[in-house]
């Protein structure tokens, strides 16, 4: 039986080895952990990758670390100057750059450690996605402290990915995300709009267009948690209380306004009609009087992945914080 699985794995690897993957990494003063992340990329079982790094004005040894890695992997590393407008704009500059070409694309943070089969697992799923259909793969993470100790897994999401979920929640971290050429063309056509988070935006855009999405329940990397992490793991009571306070404090309300404004700027032919209806209903739920707010929210069908998060969303709607 083990031999049978080994043969199947080798056949799967052989069928995807010709596929080109462009890894899109955003850096900013990441020298402390960058080397470990680059080493994990070099050890991928899928070897047909190139690395495009957008550095957002690092003042430490980040560029020196990149240059050493590029010297060891000639013709596979390209270093660009970032837009210097924050991490989201930096990633979006890569995702919407038409000069970056490949069969598939993977976002990469500067301080994680990828599991060796991260790319291979994503490409195996993409074999079931037609080339002309936008597709997005993401997954769970293994949580790691700044000094490299692992202490658990990110929250397991069980509800199906959909636009109704994407409108109010980011499903998978960008550090786990792989997407196909159809998604890249979609991002290029829409352009670098002002959005909350690059990974959330990809989830929203792919689902709005009726694309295919895979959330892998098995961890694909070690996600380093430290003081400079932009968004935490949302694991544990303290993290959840922090999220709820952000919602009730108006942060979710601001994010919703930004995301709705961006979606309204997407060409109408790129969003399925039923998802246009969801945007309209949810938009009304953010401004209508209380009873109508709750009616519009229910009719929109939006949902978050856990019961407590849905309670928080309804509470925010009642308090006009959505």
Buried (B, 14 or more C-beta within 10 A) or exposed (E): EEEEEEEEBEEBBEEBEEBEBBBBBBBBBBBBBBBBBBEBBBEBBBEBBBBBBBBBEBEBBBBEBBEEBBEEBEEBBBBBEBBEEBBBBBBBBBBBBEEBEBBBBBBBBBBBBBBEBBBBBBBBBBEEBEEEBBBBBBBBBBBBEBEEEEEEBBBEBEBEBBBBBBBBBBBBBBBBBBBBBBBBEBBBEBEBBBBBBBBBBBBBBBBBBBBBBBBBEEBBBBBBBEEEEEEBBBBEEEEBEEBBEBBBEBBBBEBBBBBBEBBEEBEEEBBBEEBBEBBBBBBBBBEBEEEEBBBBBEBBBBBBBBEEBBEBBBBBBEEBBB
